[in-house]
Amino acid sequence: MGNYHMIGIKGSGMSALAQILFDLNHNVQGEDIESYLFTQAALESRNIPLYTFGSAPLAPDMTAIVSNAFDENHASIRKCKELGIPVYRYHYFLGEFIKSYNSIAVTGSHGKTTTTGMIVHTLNTENQLCSLIGDGTGFGHPDSNLFVFESCEYKRHFLAYKPDIAVITNIDYDHPDYFSDIDDVRHAFQEMAFLASKHIVACGDDEQVRLLNTNTEALYYGFDMQNELRACNLTTESQQTSFDVYYKETLLDRFHIPAFGRHNVLNALATIGVALILDTNLNMVKDRLAIFSGVKRRFTEKLWGTNVVIDDYAHHPSEIKATLEAAKSKYPDKKIVAIFQPHTFSRLEKLLDDFAMSLKGADEVFLCPIFGSAREHAGNISIGDLKDRIPHAELISDNAMADLSAYSDTILVFMGAGDIQKYQEQLLQS
């Protein structure tokens, strides 16, 4: 039994890892900021002790696991080192931890959280598995030999993992504070692909993915005819999307998912691809996909009067485009209003025109102040630069309820990776 201290335990990956360790009968505690974050609900339900930074009791037999959001000068890290407590970065610890499992890493610039959640949901009936999802959800089973986890490309952290199966949803230019251009991003994914020991399941519709070289068997999925696993004949109904799935030109079945947008069909194809490799019963896969309820902060819907409030983590132009397309697909006759909060100054500066173009997919647009990060507090751009590029866009005030109170029978799509939920809470608590 281990004795683990988590520095930055409320981070989405850290919270999920803490839950796994607890479920596997280890002692777990952690420290973080005092403010409530949605990721702590699962920790509190397990009675995992949470402390504010600097107040946690420490012991020499502990192992400290540190969030990548904090540098080596953080006071809590220095304190552990002074006490002789071994300190491991999150990705390095996880890379060592999964070596005792058959592992499935889900990565990509977009869609990895939903795809991870979908795979976990689908496989959990036939296999007892350990799972780490990027929405802060983690489960551990002491008798499991399978570990499914979300694998992040930022700063090449995913190179700490050597999975049996790697799922690659797409490759796009993001994290401009670290990656220089799309080629740099693709090269990182190339390095990662070489680390997969048995199989790769990858979106063959993505041109950057198709440029990858692989040293193991690859299954490509998508809508294009060149893919071994493909979807066609999509139809959208009020509560679901339906599509035929062909594998090696043979019809497997018609599948249904309670989600909207072509990107969610691709996520389902990735899940089916993994199931084929694991020789999972496809009737069970079909049944499980039909009741997949989604993951936290991905197209989560609530009612506010006659309006529908959608909460989504979309913080990149490609994700915004996909989210708005999904909203229009589900609500084709409704007005779509986007409320967007940019996440990091560097991302907005590098992708400014792409953000403006993606938001034009909404009927009306409200913009929130830029949300920085632990690593980036200011930049050379303002929210006004984005507003100037979107006709009739408005800046949301601190009183979101007043700004949005005139709407009725409207779809209000809140998008962002920062604290945009505070604006939604004003509406939902009213």
N, C-alpha and C positions, 0 to 999 in steps of 0.2 A: 504493500500500500504506500503510495506516494503522499507527500505533503506539499501542496502547491500554493504559491502566492502569485496572484495575477495583477500586474500593474497595468491599469487601463482596462479593467475587467468589463466595462460597459460597452466597449467596442464590439461591433457585430461579430467578427470572427472570434475575438477573445471571449465574449459571452458564451458563444456556442461551444468553444473548446472547454470552458469551465464546466458547462453542463455535462459534456461527455465524460470528463474526468470524474465528476461527482457520481454519475451513473455507474461508472466502473469501480466505484467504492474507494476512491481516493479522497483524502481530505483537501478541501479547496476553500480558499478565501481570496478576497481581492480588494483593491482600492481604486478610486476614480474620483471624478468631480462630484460635487454634492447634488447638482441638478438631476432631476429625474429624466431618464432616457428609457424609451420603450423596450430596449434590450434587457433591462434589469428585471422585468416582470418574471421571466422564466427562472432567473437566479433566485428571486425572492420566493417563488413557489417551491424551490428545493431547499430553502433556508440556508443558502450559501451566504456566509457573513460578508457584508459590504462595508467598507470604510472609506472615509474621505482621504485624499492624499495626505500622507504623513502621519496618520493616526492608527495605522494597522499594527497589531502586535506581530513581531517577527521572531523566528526561532532558527537556530543554526541548521536544523535538519530540513529546512524548507528548500524548495527549488523555485526560483522566481521566473515567471514567464512574462515577457514585456511586449506590449503593443508597439507596433511600428510607427505609431503616431508620435512617439516621444524619442528625443535624442539621448545620447549618453550622459548629458549634463543634467537630466531630470533628477530632482532631489531624491525621489524614491529609489531610483536605480543606484545612485551613489550610496545611499544608505545600505542597500542590500550588499553591495560590494564591500563596503567597510566592515560589515558583519561576517563576511566570508560566505555569504549565501550565493550559490551558483546562479547565474543570470543567463537566460536564453531568450533570444528573439522569437516571437510567435512562429514565424515561418520555419526557422531552424528546428524548433522543438517539434512542430507538427511533422516536418520531414522525417525526423527520427522515429516519431511515434507511430507513423503509418507503416513502417517497415515490417511490422509483425502481422500485417493484414494484406489480403488482396484488395487493392485500392483502385478507385475510379476518381480521377481528377476532372473537374468540369471547369473549363476556362474559356476565355473569349473577351473581346472588348465590351460586348453587350449580351444580355440574356443569360448570363451564367447563373445568377441566383434562381431565377424561375426554372431553368433547366435542371439545376441541382435538386430543387424542391420536387420537381416533377419525377425525376428518376428515383428519388428516395421514396416518394409516395407510391410509386408503381412497384418497386422491388420489395417493399417492406412486408408484403403478404407472404411471399415465398421464402424470403431470407430475413433472419434477424441481422440487422446491420447497424453499424455506427455511422452517424451522418453529421456533417457540419455544413450548414447553409448560411449564406452571407446575409440573411435577414436577422441573424442572431438566434437561430434555432439549432440546437444540438441534442443528439440522443446517443447514448452509449448502451450496448448490450454486452454483458460479460462473456457470453458464449459466441459472439459474432466473429467471423473471419473475413468480413467484407466491410470496407470503409469507403463511403462516398463523401467527397468534400469539394467545396468551391475553392478554386485556385486562382489567385490574383496575379496579374502580370505586372503591376506597378513596381518599379525599381527592380524588375526581374526576380521578384520574390518567389515566383513559381519554379525557379530553377533549384530550389531546395527540395523538390519533390521528385520521386521516381515512381510514378504510378504504373500499375499494370495496364490500365486503360486510360487514355486521355481523350476527353471530348472537347472539341474546339468549335465554338458557336460562330465565330467570325473574327476578323482582324480589322481594326479601324484605328485612326490616329486619335489618341487621347493622352492624358497626362503630359501635357506639353512642358510642365516644369521638370520632367525627367527625359522623355523621349524627344529626340530631335526632329523626326519626321516619320512618315509611314514606313519607310524602309527600316528604320531603327526598331519600330514596333514589330515588324514582320521578322526581323532577325532574332528578336527575343523569343518569339513563338517558334521559330525554327530550332533554337537551342532547346526549348522545352519539348518539342516533338521528338527529338532524339532521345529524351529521357524516358519516354513511354516504352515499356518492355514487351508488351504483347499486342496491343491494338490501339488504333486511333479511329475515333468516330468524328467526322468533320463535315462542316457545311460546304458542299461542293459548289454552291451557287456563289460563294464569296471568292472574288478574283484573287485576293491576297492569300487566302487559304490554299487555293490551287497552286500557288507559287512555292509552297512548302515542299521540301524533300522529306521523305520518311524512310526510316530503316526498319519499319515493322508494318504489319498488315493494316491497311486503311480502308474504312467504309465511309463513302461519301453520301451525304443525304441532301435533299433540296427539292426544288420544283423542276429544275432543268432535266432534260432527257438524258444527259450524260451521267447522272447520278445513279448509283446502284440501288439506292433506296430513295424513293420519291413520292411526293404527294400530288394529286391532281383532282379535278372535279370538285373544287371547294364550293360549299354553299353555306350561307349564314342565316340562321334563324334567330328568334328572339332571345334564346338562352344558350345557344351553342354554335360552334362551327363544325362542319362535317367535311370529310375528305376521304378519298380513296388512297390507299397506300400500296405501292408496287415495290417488290424486292426482286431484283434480277428479272424484271419484266413479267413477273407473276403477281397477280393481285392477291394481296394478303387478306384484306378486309376493308370495310368502310369504318373509319374511326370518328369519334365525336369528342370534342373538348368543350367545357363550359367557359371558353375564353374567346377573344376576338383578335383579329389581326393576323397577317401572314407570318409575323415573327413568332407567334405562339404555335402555329402549325409547325414551323421549323423546330421549335423547342420539343414538340411532341415527337417529331421524326428522330431527333437525337436520342430521346428516351427509347423509342422503338428500336433504334440501332443498337443501343447498349443491351436491350433485352434479347435481341437476336444473337449477339455475341455470347451472352450468358445462357442461351438456350432456355429462355423463360417462356412459360406458357402464354401465347399471344392472346388467347381469349381473356385471360386474367389481365393482361396489359391493357386490352381494349376497355374492359370494365373499370379498371383503376383510372385510366385517363379520363373517362367520362365523368368522374366525380372529383377530379382534382380541383381543390378549392383555392389554389394559388398560394403565394407567400406574402409575408408582411411587406407593406409599402410598394406593392406592384399591382396597380389598377384595383385598389381597394375602394369599394363603394359604400357610401352612406347617404341617407336622405337628409336634406335640410329644407323643410317645407315641401314645396313641389319640385325642388331642384335635386339633382343627384350630384354629390360631391365625390370626386375621384381623387384618391391620394396615390401618387406614383413617384418612384425614385428617379425618374428620368432626369438626367443632368448633362446629357450630350446631345447634339443635334440629331443624330441618328435615332436615339431613344425617344426624343420628343416627337419626331416624325412618326415613329411606330406607335407611340401612345395615342397621339391624336387620330391616327388612322384607325386604331382599335375603337376609340370612342365614336368615331363617325360610323364605323361598321356596326356597332351595337345600337347606336342611336341615330339612324340616318336622317330622321326628320326633326331633330332637336338642334338648338343653337349650342355651339361648343365654345366655351370661354376658357382660355388658358390663363392660369396664374403661375408664373414661372420665377423661380429664384436661382440665379446663376451660382454655381459652386466653384470657387477659386477664381481669382483675378486672371491668372495665366491662361486657364482654359477659355474664359470669355474673350480675352485679347487675341489668342491664336485662332479661335473659331468664330469670331464675331459675325461675319457674314453668313456662315452656316447656321448659327443660332437664329438670326433674323429670318432666313429662308424657312427654316423648320417651323417657326412659330406662326408663319403666315398660313399654316394649315388650320388654324383656329379662326372662328368668326370674329372674336374679339380677344384682346390680350391685355393683361395686367402684369406689371413687372415689379418684383421685390428687390430691395437692396442686395448687393452681392454678398454672399456668405463666404468668408475666408476659410481658413483651416488652421490646424495646429502648426502647420509648416509655412503658412502664407497669410499674412495679416493685411497686406495692402498691395496695390499694383498701379499700373499706369493707365487704367481704364475705369470708367464709371458706368453706372446703369443707364445714364443718359445717352451714352454712345450706342447702346443697343436700342433704346427707345427711338432714337432718331432714324433708325433703319426699318422700323415697323410702322406703317401708316396707322394713325389713330390709336396707337398703344398708349396706355395710361400707367402711371406709377401708383402702386397701392399704398395706402396710408397705414398708420398704426391702427386705424379703426376699419378693419377689413369688412366688418358687418355693414357699416354705413356705405362703403364703396360698392358692395355687392347686393344690398338689400332690394334693389329695384328688379332683380332678376326673378323670374318664375318659369317653371317648366324648362329649365336650362341645365346643361351639363357643365359643371364647374370643375375643370381639371387642374389640380394643384400638382406642380412638378418641381422637383429639386432634391438635392442630397444634403441640404443644410437643416435649418430649423423652420422650414416652411409650414410645418404642422401647427405652429403657433397661430397662424392665420386661420387655418381650418377650425382650430379649437374655439376661436371667437364665434364662428358661425354655429358650430355644433352644440356649444354650451348655452347659446341664446334661447 
